[in-house]
Amino acid sequence: SPAVGPAGPRAKLSTLAMSVQLDGFVKVKEAMDKLVAEMKKQTEEDVKLKAYCQKEFAQNEKDVFAKTNEKEDLEASMDQLASTLEKLAKEIADAQEQIAETNLDVKKASQNREKENSEFQTLMAEQRATQDILRKALTRLEDFYKKGKGKAALDQQTPPVQFNKQKDNAGASPVMGLLEQIIGDSDTLVKESSAAEYKAQADYETMVKDSTDLVAQLTASVVAKTKASAAAKKDTSMAKSDHTSAVGELDALAAYNTDLHGQCDFLVKNFDIRQKARTQEIEAIQEAKGILSGAGRSEERRVGKECRSRW
């Protein structure tokens, strides 16, 4: 019919308009879906980043704690080693000084012993010579007074007053008594000097032996403590190296902690707010998408109805 001709183009135009409108809704909803997907992805990334930050902060704190303990242990060890080295150095110096003093004492004792023995030998020679001379003199006098003319002369003498009967030796010269006394004193001196010499020699030998044993002990102690000192110095060097390394690692951990704060502080501080805001935004987009979907269906029904009425 003639009416159908004019109505056909109008219906097609209306259909085209509806199509364009609906097509626009579809693109908007696709954009909304894409935005929601991106926001969900960001939410997941924030969750992962927060978990990463929390893990790294915990590990960093654990590493700092362990490394700080290691550093403090090394410092305590270095202090103890320093004290040990100081103690060993003093003990070594004391032992060396005692060795020197002991050797000097032995040297002085040897010199004194040599001098005393020389004096003793001189005394012995003098006393022997003296005794030889005195005994010869005494023998000569004995020959004169007891065996020779002296005895006969004494026997012929008659004292003016008779006392007790004279003994045979009463007429001996007083010189003989004096000589015998001197010889006796000399014998006593020789005996006493010999005893003193033997004791002095024994004491000297004991002193030398004790000093030699002491020097040997002190020398062994110096050797052992010198080795201990060398080991302590080596340990100190290693401890200082480890301490320097520990300090460097603590500095690196501190720098990493600073980086973590720069990377994580904003996210961790605002995580709940960001999650809530993003959730609300997603919900709003989804609500808007629902509105667009409903509006599209309503428009589609209206245009379809209009096309049907025109046809």
C-alpha positions in Angstrom: 0.0 0.0 0.0 1.1 3.6 -0.4 1.2 4.0 3.4 3.7 1.2 3.7 6.3 2.9 1.6 6.7 6.0 3.7 6.6 4.0 6.9 9.4 1.7 5.8 12.2 4.2 5.9 11.0 5.6 9.1 11.0 2.2 10.8 14.4 1.5 9.5 15.7 4.8 10.8 14.1 4.1 14.2 15.7 0.7 14.2 19.0 2.2 13.3 18.8 4.7 16.0 17.9 2.1 18.5 20.8 0.0 17.3 23.2 2.9 17.7 21.9 3.6 21.2 22.1 0.0 22.3 25.5 -0.3 20.7 26.6 2.7 22.8 25.3 1.0 26.0 27.2 -2.1 25.1 30.5 -0.2 24.7 29.9 1.6 28.0 29.3 -1.7 29.8 32.3 -3.2 28.2 34.3 -0.2 29.5 32.8 -0.7 32.9 33.6 -4.4 32.9 37.2 -3.6 31.9 37.4 -1.0 34.6 36.0 -3.4 37.2 38.5 -6.1 36.1 41.3 -3.6 36.3 40.3 -2.5 39.8 40.0 -6.1 41.0 43.4 -6.7 39.6 44.7 -3.7 41.5 43.0 -5.0 44.6 44.8 -8.3 44.2 48.1 -6.6 43.6 47.6 -4.5 46.7 46.9 -7.6 48.7 50.0 -9.4 47.3 52.1 -6.3 47.9 50.9 -5.9 51.5 51.6 -9.6 52.2 55.1 -9.1 50.6 55.7 -6.0 52.7 54.6 -7.7 55.9 56.8 -10.7 55.1 59.8 -8.6 54.2 59.4 -6.4 57.3 59.2 -9.4 59.5 62.3 -11.0 57.8 64.2 -7.8 58.0 63.4 -7.4 61.7 64.5 -11.1 62.2 67.7 -10.6 60.2 68.5 -7.4 62.1 67.9 -9.1 65.4 70.2 -12.0 64.5 72.9 -9.8 63.1 72.8 -7.4 66.0 73.2 -10.4 68.4 76.1 -11.6 66.3 77.7 -8.1 66.3 77.3 -7.8 70.1 78.7 -11.4 70.6 81.7 -10.5 68.5 82.2 -7.3 70.4 82.1 -9.2 73.7 84.5 -11.8 72.2 86.9 -9.0 71.1 86.8 -7.4 74.6 87.5 -10.8 76.2 90.3 -11.5 73.8 91.8 -8.0 74.5 91.7 -8.8 78.2 93.2 -12.2 77.6 96.0 -10.7 75.5 96.7 -8.0 78.1 96.8 -10.7 80.9 99.1 -13.0 78.8 101.4 -10.1 78.0 101.7 -9.2 81.6 102.3 -12.9 82.7 104.9 -13.3 79.9 106.7 -10.2 81.0 106.6 -11.2 84.6 107.9 -14.7 83.8 110.7 -13.2 81.7 111.6 -10.8 84.4 111.6 -13.6 87.0 113.8 -15.7 84.7 116.3 -12.9 84.3 116.3 -12.3 88.1 116.7 -16.0 88.8 119.6 -16.3 86.4 121.2 -13.2 87.9 120.7 -14.7 91.4 122.4 -17.9 90.3 125.3 -15.9 88.7 125.7 -13.9 91.9 125.5 -17.0 94.0 128.1 -18.7 91.8 130.4 -15.7 92.2 129.9 -15.7 96.0 130.4 -19.5 96.2 133.6 -19.2 94.2 134.8 -16.4 96.5 133.8 -18.3 99.6 135.5 -21.5 98.4 138.6 -19.6 97.5 138.7 -18.1 101.0 138.0 -21.5 102.5 140.9 -23.1 100.5 143.2 -20.2 101.6 142.1 -20.7 105.2 142.7 -24.4 105.0 146.2 -23.9 103.5 147.0 -21.4 106.1 145.8 -23.6 109.0 147.6 -26.6 107.7 150.8 -24.6 107.3 150.4 -23.1 110.8 149.6 -26.5 112.3 152.7 -28.0 110.6 154.9 -25.3 112.0 153.4 -25.5 115.5 153.6 -29.3 115.6 157.2 -29.1 114.6 157.9 -26.5 117.3 155.9 -28.6 119.9 157.9 -31.7 119.0 161.1 -29.9 119.4 160.1 -28.6 122.8 158.8 -32.0 123.8 162.2 -33.5 122.9 163.9 -30.8 125.0 161.7 -30.9 128.1 160.5 -34.5 128.3 163.3 -36.5 126.7 166.5 -34.4 126.8 168.5 -32.1 129.0 165.6 -30.0 130.0 164.0 -32.9 131.9 167.3 -33.7 133.7 167.8 -30.1 134.7 164.2 -29.9 136.1 164.7 -33.1 138.0 167.8 -31.6 139.8 166.1 -28.4 140.9 164.9 -28.4 144.5 162.5 -25.7 145.4 163.1 -23.9 148.7 159.7 -24.9 149.9 158.3 -28.3 149.3 154.8 -28.4 148.0 152.9 -31.2 146.4 155.0 -33.7 144.5 155.7 -32.4 141.0 154.3 -34.4 138.1 156.5 -35.3 135.2 155.0 -32.7 133.0 154.8 -29.9 135.6 158.2 -28.7 134.5 157.2 -28.4 130.8 157.5 -25.0 129.3 154.3 -22.9 129.3 155.0 -22.4 125.6 154.2 -26.0 125.0 150.7 -25.6 126.6 150.2 -22.5 124.5 151.2 -24.3 121.3 148.9 -27.2 122.1 146.0 -24.7 122.7 146.7 -22.9 119.4 146.9 -26.2 117.5 143.6 -27.3 119.2 142.0 -24.0 118.2 143.2 -24.4 114.7 141.8 -27.9 114.5 138.5 -26.6 115.7 138.6 -23.8 113.2 139.3 -26.3 110.4 136.4 -28.5 111.4 134.0 -25.7 111.8 135.1 -24.1 108.5 134.9 -27.4 106.7 131.4 -28.0 108.0 130.4 -24.5 107.0 131.9 -25.0 103.6 130.2 -28.3 103.0 126.8 -26.8 104.0 127.4 -23.7 101.9 128.2 -25.9 98.9 125.2 -28.1 99.5 122.9 -25.0 99.8 124.4 -23.6 96.7 123.8 -26.8 94.7 120.3 -27.0 96.0 119.7 -23.3 95.1 121.1 -23.9 91.6 119.0 -27.0 91.0 115.8 -25.2 92.3 116.6 -22.2 90.1 117.2 -24.3 87.1 113.9 -26.1 87.6 112.2 -22.8 88.1 113.7 -21.3 84.9 112.6 -24.4 83.0 109.1 -24.1 84.3 109.0 -20.4 83.6 110.4 -20.9 80.1 107.8 -23.5 79.3 105.1 -21.2 80.6 106.4 -18.4 78.4 106.4 -20.7 75.3 102.8 -21.9 76.1 101.5 -18.4 76.7 103.3 -17.0 73.7 101.4 -19.6 71.6 98.2 -18.7 73.4 98.8 -15.1 72.7 99.4 -15.8 69.0 96.1 -17.8 68.8 94.3 -15.0 70.6 95.7 -12.4 68.1 94.5 -14.6 65.2 91.0 -14.9 66.8 91.0 -11.2 67.4 91.8 -10.6 63.7 89.0 -12.9 62.6 86.5 -11.4 65.1 87.3 -7.9 63.8 86.8 -9.1 60.2 83.5 -10.7 61.1 82.5 -7.6 63.1 83.2 -5.4 60.1 81.1 -7.7 57.9 78.3 -7.7 60.5 78.2 -3.9 60.7 78.1 -3.8 56.9 75.2 -6.2 56.7 73.4 -4.2 59.4 73.9 -1.1 57.3 72.5 -2.9 54.2 69.6 -4.2 56.3 68.9 -0.7 57.5 69.0 0.7 53.9 66.7 -2.1 52.8 64.3 -1.3 55.6 64.3 2.3 54.5 63.4 1.2 51.0 60.7 -1.0 52.3 59.2 1.9 54.2 59.3 4.0 51.1 57.6 1.3 49.1 55.2 0.0 51.6 54.2 2.6 54.2 51.6 4.4 52.1 50.0 1.1 51.0 50.0 -0.5 54.5 48.7 2.7 56.1 45.9 3.2 53.6 45.3 -0.4 52.7 41.9 -0.7 54.4 40.7 2.7 53.1 41.9 1.9 49.6 40.2 -1.6 49.7 37.0 -0.1 51.0 37.0 2.7 48.4 37.8 0.4 45.6 35.0 -2.0 46.7 32.6 0.8 46.9 33.7 2.0 43.4 33.3 -1.5 41.9 29.8 -1.7 43.5 28.9 1.7 42.1 30.1 0.7 38.6 28.2 -2.5 38.8 25.1 -0.7 39.9 25.5 1.8 37.0 26.0 -1.1 34.6 22.8 -2.6 35.9 21.0 0.6 35.3 22.3 0.8 31.8 21.3 -2.8 31.2 17.8 -2.2 32.4 17.5 1.0 30.4 18.8 -0.8 27.3 16.1 -3.5 27.6 13.4 -0.9 28.1 14.5 1.1 25.1 14.7 -2.1 23.0 11.1 -3.0 24.0 9.9 0.6 23.2 11.5 0.7 19.8 10.3 -2.7 18.9 6.8 -1.8 19.9 6.9 1.3 17.8 8.2 -0.6 14.8 5.5 -3.1 15.1 2.8 -0.5 15.2 4.2 1.2 12.1 4.4 -1.9 10.2 
